[in-house]
Structure formats: C-alpha cells, structure tokens
Amino acid sequence: MDQDISDQSQAQQDDPNGAAAAVAQAAADTSSTHPPATARPRRPQRSAKVEGSIDISEPKGEAKEQPAAVANEEESAPDGTGASHPKPPRTAGPKGPGHHPVRAASVPHPPTSRPLPPHLNPHALRALSVAGVLDTDAHNSRYITSVCNRVHIITWNVGSATPPDDITSLLGLNVGDGNTDMYIIGLQEVNSMINKRLKDVLFTDQWSEVCMERLSPFGYVLVASQRMQGLLLLIFAKYFHLPFLRGVQTETTRTGLGGYWGNKGGVSARMSVFGHTICFLNCHLPAHMENSDQRMEDFESILQQQQFEGQAASGVLDHDVVFWFGDLNFRIEDLDMQVVKSAIDNNKYSILWEKDQLNMAKDSETVLEGFQEGPLKFPPTYKFDVGTDTYDTSGKKRKPAWTDRILWRLRATAPANAALNAGKRGSISGLTSGTKVTQHCYRSHMEYTVSDHKPVSSIFTLQFPYKVDIPLVTLLVEDEWNSIADATTKFRVAPNFARSSWDWIGLYKVGFKHHKDYVGYVWAKQEEADFHRQEHQVTFPEEELPKGSGDFILGYYSNNMSTLVGVTEPFQIQLPTTVAEHSSSDSSDFSSEDDSTVVLTKTRSRSPSPRRTKHRHRRSHSRSRSSSPDQAKMKAPNATDVSASATAKSDSTSQPTGGSSGQGSASEDKEKGQ
C-alpha cells in the first residue's frame, strides 16, 4: 500500500491517458517559454559485456513451469536447528587441548572446509570455518584468501501490518545448511502512527522482536538497528563473527515532502566485515507510474547525503560492496493490464523485463552504473488484495509491478600498484583482485498475505581476499564453572586497542539477542598499574551468576567502539543450588533511533535496564560505578519532530555517563521499577 500525499499523482495514476496528455502539453508549454532545465547526466546505452568481478549463478532446477514460491527451496537455507546437531569439540586455543567438549547444543556446528592455519586463535578458527576457507597463501600463512561469507537479504513492504505468526520460511529456517553468516532485513511501511510510535518508546517494536525471537536460538545476534518512521533496517550476524564486524555506523535520509518527512527515503548501515567495507541501504522511493525520474532523483539525493565518519568509505558508493534494496517502486511501462496479467499467467516474464522502469534506467542513468540484479523469475510482488494471492481488484486496479528489489554493486578495482604502494594486501583504496558476489537465490514469498506486497529474499556469497585478524580482546575462560570460585575470566588486549574505563564484560546465555541481553556483567576495570600488563583478570560476584545450569558465553564490550570486540566459545555453568536465587536474563533491551527519538525496550532482565540515568543505591562494600554498563545519554522523546536537521544517527550503543573506575555488579545498581 503506497501512502502518497500527492492528489495530483493519484489522479494521474487513475487516468493515465489523461495524465500523459496533460504532462505532454505542460512540457510543450514549458519548452516554448523557458529554457530547458539541466538534466541529470545520462550515460550511453550499455553494450553487452561480462562483469568479470561478479559471478551470478542461476538458481538450480528452475524450470519455467516451476512455481516461483517453491523454486530453489533447497538454496534458501540459512542455518539448521541446533538441538539436532552434535556438540562441537573445542578448538585448540590458548589453554591447549584436553579440555571438556563445549556443551552448546543450541549452537549448530557447521561443516568445516580445508584445514586452517594452526596459529589462529579459536575465534578466528571458528569464524573462518563457518565462512569457508577456499584457499590459503602458502608463502605467508597469516593471509587467508578467497574466504566466503553467506548473506541472506530480505525486503518487505509490510503495509502497517502486524507480523505474521510464523516467518520461518521467509528466514529459511526450515532448511539447514549451517552456512549463513548474516541476515539483513529491510522493512518498509512499518506502522508509524503516533500512538504506535509512542508505544515503541517503551517496548520493542513488534517486527524487531519477532526477528530476534526467531533468529537468536540459532546463534544470531542483532548487530545494528536503524529506524526512520516506517523504514526499518536490522542486521544480524552469528555471535562468533561479532569481533570481526567493526566500525558499524548507520544513517538516515528523508526525501518525503522535499526532505522534511520520513515516509520516504533511505536508512543504511555500514561496517567492516573481515576487513572489507560493506554498506546495506534500505530505501522506500516515491510511488506511481509517472514518478520514475523522481525516484532516480531521490536515490541520488540519498547517496549524496549519507556520509559516514572516518577516512575509509565515507560515502555509500565508496564501500567495497553495496547492497541496495527496498520498495523501490519502479513500474512496468506501456503494457496494459491484460498484457501484464497474461504474461504473468504464462510465465512470460521476459516480456515484462523489457518494460520495467528500473531495467530501462540502468541503460541511461549514470548513478546506476555498476549495480547488478539477478533475473526476475518470480511474479511481480505488487499489488495484491490483502490476505490473498490475487492482484488488485479494487477500484484503483494497480498494474502489477516488481516494486520490491535487491541489487548489489562492487567498487571498482584499484590499480595493482596502489596496493603495493600502500604496503598491504587489499588496501582501503580498493580491492586488489578476486572479489566476487555470487547470488544463489532471488525469489518472492507468495505465502505471506498480511500486506499488499510480497516479501522478496536473496542469498549471496561474498568471496574476497581476507587478511586474518585476531579479536581486539581475547577472553580466556574455563570450560565449566562448578563453583563460585570458578567464575573468573582472563583477557588480553591487542596492542592497538584503545580501552575505556567504561568497558565491561557481559555474561550471556547461549541464544542471546543483542549485546545488552546479558545475565550479569563486571567492569573491565583499568587502573594505572594495568597499562603495561599483557593479561588481566576479572571475577564475577555471586549475585551476577545465573540460577541453575546452562550454556553461556562471555563478551567484552568496548565503549569506544560500541560493540562486542571479543567473545568466548560456549561453556557451561553448573553451580550449587545454594547460590542465591537470581533469574536469568529474558531481556529484549536494545535501542534504535527514529527521527531523534530514542526507542527504549521493555526488559525483564535482572540487571539494570540500559538508558537509565538515575543513580542507584550502592552497598557499603561496593566499589561499583553509579550506573549500569549500558546506561547511555538519552534524548527526550519527540515523536512529532520532522525537521530535516533532526535526522539521527543510530547509536544502539552503551555509553555510561560517569563514575570512578573499578569493578561492579548489576545487583548493586538495582533500578527502582520500570
């Protein structure tokens, strides 16, 4: 359902012949009295060529008569159910071999590929094992080449609907191959009515919650979240990849009402993934057949306005890989309704491709140069009667169109001597060689009927040269905590890692949702005597430990980088029943920003809720800070702010606001009610 505020555009859509005549007459009148406006640069028609750096693989066994909804079901496989997988053995790490196996039945153990260099730490081993090492450099074992990362992207205009009861097939959770590394979910027209937005200030929005609930049991953690009114972008990754996802930043750009309203525009998230910069851009562009040029202008405006901090990849197109998706609203020109429906009924999609506005724009719009898209072998995804698979039967009778799209772009390869002059492999200025984006699946999901759009998903493999990194913080923990005295962890920091007095180590239950979904925490205290020490140790007090037994993970949170920069393999806690009764975390407490509104989420966590600013009672024996580790600066909620200057960067970070150094516990900072 397209919510367009222009009555004129609506009238033109309802009467295309009259609208076309009016537009032609207006153009003729304008050209006779005014000089022509400066047009956006167009590029000449493209000649057929092979994109050497991109390998587009056709979906398997996709015959024309095969229904699009079931085509390639075997390809859309992100991960399997963990309970049915055997428990993986602990990799040989700093503690050496001979320890107990990891008891993490809920974390699937993916198949490994070639043997990995033995010098790597356990998390580099695990991350690369999942990613799939295809080749190694025999001359320099520090370099791993041709590493693949599997990315599952979803775009869906949800039409203000509530989430369906089951999104298992949309996420591909009904088929398990254990190889999906990241989920990227872009939604449009999430309910942003004033009462719903105010409710989201106190509770997690329904779509974010359902995605976390479905993905967290499979080891996926929310990395970034950005919302702008109805636009929502969610980034998930396997927990053991978190130390290798760095420099996460988000941006928003409004294009509705000339840039003052966020019903249309773009939200993005960028990061460095195993050393290569990637940007994910979710857009909702103007509606209606006649607005193709406006869609291109808005897209150019989004690209120009979205600038990220730092010297590397400051703009969207500066990234090594860009994924562009969303309700792009491009339509099928010239062909009337009967021709379009006949082509759909007979699987003659090639007839429609030729008249698709986005396909035609690729031949003329400079800004689209380099963007690639897989073949559209599924029915147009707009517009349906809600609750059915029937195209629009209302009075408007919108013509079917592929409005919902997923495209990608590789940055131009840098000259070979540029990397040599930089003195390092795969320099920031460009990729040296071998980067590929392979599309395994591009499909719609006809079974979802809560909206007048059908969701679209695509699975990619990113293959690129990779320089192996170690985590900025390496955490060392025993395989089991059987007593209070065992609740310690040692950690080592990389020489180039800038610690903060607000860094902390969280204790997470396997299947945690995001970095604030901790059971307990301790401050990673830093005193003057610690500066020259290579190894540090912290102890979890009894009140920070969970009730009963289970599988857990430790994570080091960097306040400067606003992310987990080190995690452990799962280990088991099985404490005596005499330990004080404390409930484990059931928190869904993360934050996102929507037009300078800080979204707070409901928490049932025993530990202090993030974003609290009140000082709490401290026991006399405590040396803790006066606030919890994920307390942050809060802006006053302002659901009516529509100023262009108020576009907020997503921060979903944890920034305590003060306090002395030292180790503290959540129980000493109990909040006084929700």
Buried (B, 14 or more C-beta within 10 A) or exposed (E): BBEBEEEEBBEBBEEBEEBEEBEEEEEEEEEEEEEEEEEEEEEEEEEEEEEEBBEBEEBEEBEEEBEBBEBBBEBBBBBBEBEEBEBBEBBBBEEEEEBEEBBBBBBBBBEBBEEBBEEBBBBBBBBBBBBBBEBBBEEEBEBBBBBBBBBBBBBBBBBBBEBBEBBEBBBBBBBBBBBBBBBBBBBBBBBBEEEBBEEBBEEBBBBBBBBBBBBBBBBBBBBBBBBBBBBBBBBBBBBBBBBBBBBBBBBBBBBBEEBEBBBBBBBBBBBBBBBBBBBBBBBBBBBBBBBBBBBBBBBBBBBEBBEBEEEBBEBBBBBBBBBBBBBBBBBBBEBEEEBBBEBBEEBEBEBBBEBBBBBBBBEBBEBBEBBBBBBBBBBBBBBBEBEEEEBBEEEEEBBBBBBBBBBBBBBEBBEEEEBEEBEEBBBBBBBBBBBBBBBBBBBBBBBBBBBBBBBBBBBBBBBBBBBBBBBBBBBBBBBBBBEBEBBBBBBBBEEEBEBBBBBBBBBBBBBBBBBBBBBBBBBBBBEEEBEEEEEBEBEBBBBBBBBEBBBBBBBBBBBBBBBBBBBBBBBBBEBEEEBEEBEBBBBBBBBBBBBBBBBBBBBEBBBBBBBBEEEBEBEEEBEBBBBBBBBBEBEEBEBEBBEBEBBBEBBBBBBBEEBEBBBBBBBBBBBEEE
